[in-house]
Amino acid sequence: MICKKNQKLVNFFNASHIWHQELQNWQKEQKIRHFLDTFCETRWYLLAKVCMGVLVYKQGFQHCLSLSENSRSKYPEIENTVVKNIICDKYHFVDNYELTQLIKLIVDAIGRLESNDSTLADIFKELIYIHKQVSQLEDHITGLQAHVLTVISKHVREFDSNIFFIALFLSPNHKQVAISKKINEDKIIRASLELAKIWNFSKKDTSILLNELINYKNNHPLFDVSFSDSSQSLQSFWTKFTGNFPLLHRFAIKVLAIVPHAASCE
């Protein structure tokens, strides 16, 4: 309903020559760079731009409505009752603000995951981050927050594959998050060894990898280093351990080399 009302506003001001021009004049006065975008149901970015556009242009809509009602000699009346009601509905703009906050979280996550150095671990990390942020937002729209959290939980279950848990386990800051009731640390290590065999690790190498995984799991002093998700990639982190943990380094680099866009996660 919020998106439909936003689209009615956008369609009206894009279709009306006079009010389109007046809104553009207001835009220039306010030094706003972009005009209103048209909604497309299949694109998250465009949905976000429409909602954010309506948010930014709230006072512009009110400005035009005021001109139509108080300057009849110069401007025609806005006769579209639906559009007038939306502009006057302060609750719509409050709801649109909350919806925009939610959509922005998703769009920003998509943007980060489209990076060339995104890993399978990043999929889970983004879902965890979004879930946490949504939980902290104020819930003005009845049921929306609960619905979004339910959808996120549903999508998390879609990545019910050992490779995603292994990748998350290899992220130092999220190692304990990867260990859950569903897949404990021993199962993650066994799954890692099975994957290593598929990748033609020798029996000797697999045995060494087991010891290195256990050391990593038990927080060996060599892994007691600062790691920042925002300033350092996982690939860069694991490169440091080439000499001390050669098999774990080799295994981690192979796991992190898997492109998310080529996997089911996309």
SVG drawing of the C-alpha trace seen along z (x, -y; Angstrom):
<svg xmlns="http://www.w3.org/2000/svg" viewBox="-11 -35 67 76">
<polyline fill="none" stroke="black" stroke-width="0.4" points="0.0,0.0 2.8,-2.4 4.6,-1.7 1.3,-2.1 0.7,-5.5 4.2,-6.5 3.7,-5.5 0.5,-7.6 2.4,-10.7 5.3,-10.0 2.9,-9.3 0.9,-12.4 3.8,-14.8 5.6,-13.2 2.4,-13.4 1.3,-16.9 3.2,-19.5 2.5,-22.4 3.1,-20.6 6.1,-18.7 7.7,-22.0 6.8,-23.6 8.3,-20.6 11.4,-20.9 11.6,-24.6 11.3,-23.7 14.0,-21.0 16.4,-23.6 15.8,-26.0 16.4,-23.2 19.5,-22.1 18.3,-18.5 20.2,-16.6 17.8,-13.9 14.2,-14.0 11.6,-11.4 12.1,-7.9 9.4,-5.6 8.8,-2.3 9.6,1.1 8.5,4.1 11.4,6.3 14.3,4.0 15.3,3.3 17.4,0.3 14.5,-1.4 12.1,-0.6 14.5,-2.2 14.9,-5.3 11.2,-5.8 10.6,-5.6 13.6,-7.8 12.5,-10.2 9.0,-10.6 10.7,-11.1 12.9,-13.8 10.1,-15.5 7.6,-15.6 7.8,-19.4 7.9,-19.8 4.5,-18.0 3.1,-20.1 4.5,-23.3 2.7,-22.4 -0.6,-21.6 -0.4,-24.9 0.1,-26.8 -2.9,-25.0 -5.1,-26.0 -3.9,-29.5 -2.8,-30.9 -5.8,-29.9 -5.2,-32.9 -1.8,-31.5 -2.0,-27.8 -4.8,-25.2 -6.3,-23.3 -5.0,-19.7 -8.2,-17.9 -6.9,-14.4 -8.5,-13.7 -6.3,-10.6 -3.1,-12.5 -4.3,-15.4 -5.2,-12.9 -1.8,-11.3 0.0,-14.6 -2.0,-15.6 -1.6,-12.2 1.3,-12.7 1.1,-9.0 1.9,-7.9 5.2,-9.8 6.0,-8.3 5.3,-4.8 7.3,-5.6 10.3,-6.7 10.2,-3.4 9.9,-1.4 12.8,-3.4 15.0,-2.5 14.2,1.2 14.8,1.1 18.0,-0.8 19.4,1.9 18.7,4.5 19.9,2.3 23.2,1.5 23.7,5.2 23.1,6.0 25.6,3.3 28.3,4.7 27.7,8.3 28.1,7.2 31.7,6.4 34.3,8.5 35.9,9.7 32.6,10.8 32.8,14.3 30.3,17.0 30.8,15.9 29.6,12.4 26.2,13.8 25.6,15.0 27.3,11.9 24.9,9.6 21.9,11.5 23.0,11.5 23.7,7.7 20.3,7.0 18.4,9.1 20.2,7.2 19.5,3.8 15.8,4.5 15.3,5.8 16.5,2.4 14.3,0.3 11.1,-1.3 8.0,0.6 5.4,-2.0 3.9,0.2 2.0,3.0 3.4,6.4 6.1,5.1 9.1,5.7 7.9,9.2 7.3,10.0 10.7,8.8 12.4,10.8 10.5,13.9 11.5,13.5 15.1,13.1 15.0,16.2 13.4,18.1 16.1,17.0 18.8,18.0 17.4,21.5 17.9,21.4 21.7,21.5 21.5,24.8 24.7,26.1 27.9,27.0 30.0,24.7 28.3,21.6 28.9,22.6 32.5,23.5 33.0,20.1 31.5,18.3 33.7,20.4 36.7,19.2 35.8,15.6 37.5,14.9 34.9,12.5 32.1,14.9 33.6,18.2 31.4,18.8 28.3,17.7 28.9,20.5 28.8,23.0 25.2,23.7 22.8,26.5 22.5,27.5 26.1,27.8 28.6,27.9 32.3,27.3 33.1,31.0 30.7,31.3 32.2,28.2 35.7,29.7 34.5,33.0 32.7,31.2 35.9,29.2 37.9,32.4 35.4,34.0 35.6,30.9 39.4,31.1 39.3,34.7 37.0,33.6 39.6,31.0 42.3,33.7 44.1,33.0 46.3,36.0 45.8,38.1 48.8,36.5 47.7,33.0 44.2,33.7 45.7,35.0 47.7,31.8 44.7,29.7 42.8,31.4 45.4,30.3 45.4,26.8 41.6,26.5 41.6,27.7 44.3,25.1 42.2,22.4 39.0,23.6 40.9,23.5 42.1,19.9 45.8,20.8 48.0,17.7 49.0,17.3 45.4,16.4 45.3,13.8 45.5,10.9 43.2,7.9 40.8,8.5 38.4,5.8 35.7,6.7 35.6,3.1 39.3,2.6 40.6,6.1 39.3,8.9 39.2,12.5 41.6,13.4 44.1,10.9 43.7,12.2 44.4,15.8 47.4,14.9 49.3,14.0 49.3,17.6 50.9,19.1 54.0,20.4 52.6,21.4 49.4,23.0 50.0,23.9 47.2,26.3 44.6,24.2 45.8,21.2 45.4,23.3 42.0,24.6 40.7,21.2 41.8,19.4 39.9,22.1 36.7,21.7 36.9,17.9 37.6,17.9 34.1,19.3 32.1,16.4 28.7,15.9 27.1,14.8 27.9,18.2 26.3,20.1 22.7,20.6 23.0,17.6 22.4,15.1"/>
</svg>
